[in-house]
């Protein structure tokens, strides 16, 4: 995933920009950042539907996304640009993600949500494959 992220940065013309690639448990990382007083202007979140931690901890999107968003809002700067959540978890509405952002982000801005889809070849149809929600200042 980090290799792909680096390729995306390069293909987007951002290779000369400061980009950090971190492979870590997100909750542990965010808690450390809170203790350090570090903040971020933007958050892009693409959590898994299901996973297991190094010590057998279980992550389930529908059970853990609210708390993850809640803790991540604590590292937003005073003037953040955006918070984006992307998900491929089935059975979750994009409005659920939008509502979570509305409940956790206490700043003025615009909330949007919708489906992520891929255009089908030789067709006007879109193949739905995920959802997103976004807050932007």
Secondary structure as GFF3:
##gff-version 3
##sequence-region A 1 137
A	DSSP	alpha_helix	2	11	.	.	.	ID=ss1
A	DSSP	alpha_helix	26	36	.	.	.	ID=ss2
A	DSSP	beta_strand	42	45	.	.	.	ID=ss3
A	DSSP	beta_strand	50	52	.	.	.	ID=ss4
A	DSSP	beta_strand	58	60	.	.	.	ID=ss5
A	DSSP	alpha_helix	61	72	.	.	.	ID=ss6
A	DSSP	three_ten_helix	73	75	.	.	.	ID=ss7
A	DSSP	beta_strand	82	87	.	.	.	ID=ss8
A	DSSP	alpha_helix	94	104	.	.	.	ID=ss9
A	DSSP	beta_strand	110	119	.	.	.	ID=ss10
A	DSSP	beta_strand	126	136	.	.	.	ID=ss11
###
